[in-house]
Amino acid sequence: MPKLKTKRSAAKRFRRTATGYKHRSTNRGHNFTGRSMKRKRQLRGMHAVSAADTPELNRLLPTKAR
């Protein structure tokens, strides 16, 4: 059986947690001047990936991802 390869693009975007995966918030690139402080604060940090997307990430990241 061939080696299981990690999809490197997914490995750079997702981190495995004890119960699933987490990812960086979207809409974080630019244009922050028109947004409220509350919105900018809520966009900080990492957020959980939905349970529906977890099986696909298990296929893309067969070994532990960071």
Buried (B, 14 or more C-beta within 10 A) or exposed (E): EEEEEBBEEBBEBBBBEEEBBBBEEEEEEEEEEEEEEEEEEEBEEEEEBEEEEBEEBEEBBEEEBE
